Amino acid sequence: MRVLRWIGKGLLGVVVVLLLVVLGFYAADPAVIRRMVTGPAMGVVDQTARNQPQEAVSGVEANVVSAPNNTIDPKAIAAAEQYADSTQSVALLIWHRGALRYEKYWPGHDRDTVTDPYSAHKTVLGLLVGAAIADGLIQSVDEPAANYLPEWRNDSRKDITIKDLLQMSSGLEIVRFGTWASFRLTLGSDITETALGIPAERPHGSEFQYLNTNSQVLGVIVQRAAGKRYADYLSQRLWSRIGAPTAHLWLDRDGGMPRTFCCIYTTARGWLQVGLLLKNQGRFEDDQVVPSQWITDMTTPATTNPNFGYQIWLGSPAGKERRYNDKTLKAFHSEPYLTDDVIFIDGFGGQRVYIVPSQDLIIIRTGRVVQDLQILENNWDDARLPNAILRGILPAAAASDSAPQADLTP
């Protein structure tokens, strides 16, 4: 009985300590605890309405050119669909040779379903930085970020450049998942203060470390340089010009800063328009939205990581693993890509936009996070979808394409 009493007292002590920790966190920033309780279920991407407050990024949805699939072997489509089905996907779209050849939504979802792309926002941010440079709001990638961040001017961060942030080589401290700093960066009510408070821990430009902080700081710079809300500049300069539907950003508080490392909520077709912009070297129809040279610069390998450019991933050189940073799981590729010009937008747990310019090919997959969140094992295979389709591309002469037609989706 005495042993049981000691065990009971020990458990009670643990509960009290945990309660005090939670209360301490709540006192420091109530939004963190509140969002832990009210936010979307772990790994679920279609509950974006639970992340509040939000701010609209106005868009004008274009008609998507669609055509029957006679350019890709149906067996290849079936293989891609099987993998998407096995990973609890929301949507799978395949654009090829000038038209949308395949579009599927799993039960409970359709072309209007909005999902959380997680880090896919980073590539949109990279495009917007290029627009800001073209507009003369940011001088160049080589200027110090501290030109826009007085908070950095009196310490070692004063030498970090815009390029360092774009290429994930800033030298800023890695915020480990599960720490208070990571919760504040992800769920907190003052994301700017949190991001700009992260210190440097290594020389800038010295090594690749994929950090949400880099992208959040870039978002702060864009907003300050533009002199207007990030959402307004994104809409006016990019989103409303590429044929994408209105999207939404998740703010840290009412009237506050959006999370620019994640969480631009849009449809699979919205991501198709982003993919087309990249494939077409920054052009949408007759509008050169982003300079062609910027797309080239974005997709040029960083010296610190040949598989990364400016906020976008590169499929060449080939490999079976991608490292994010020293404190995070790696991404998995079961085989090298079958072409050397694959570029892709990477969102947590398998949110992907694969772009293969040489094949006029874009593949979009959105869906449930493909990851064992208990042991942090990444189970998404980055080679499966693009290689399945690449293997099935029919020769142009054999495909006998019919003329693309208007939108076929009801």
Summary of the structure (lengths in Angstrom):
residues: 410
radius of gyration: 22.1
end to end distance: 69.5
largest distance: 84.7
contacts: 1382
relative contact order: 0.18
helix: 39%
strand: 18%
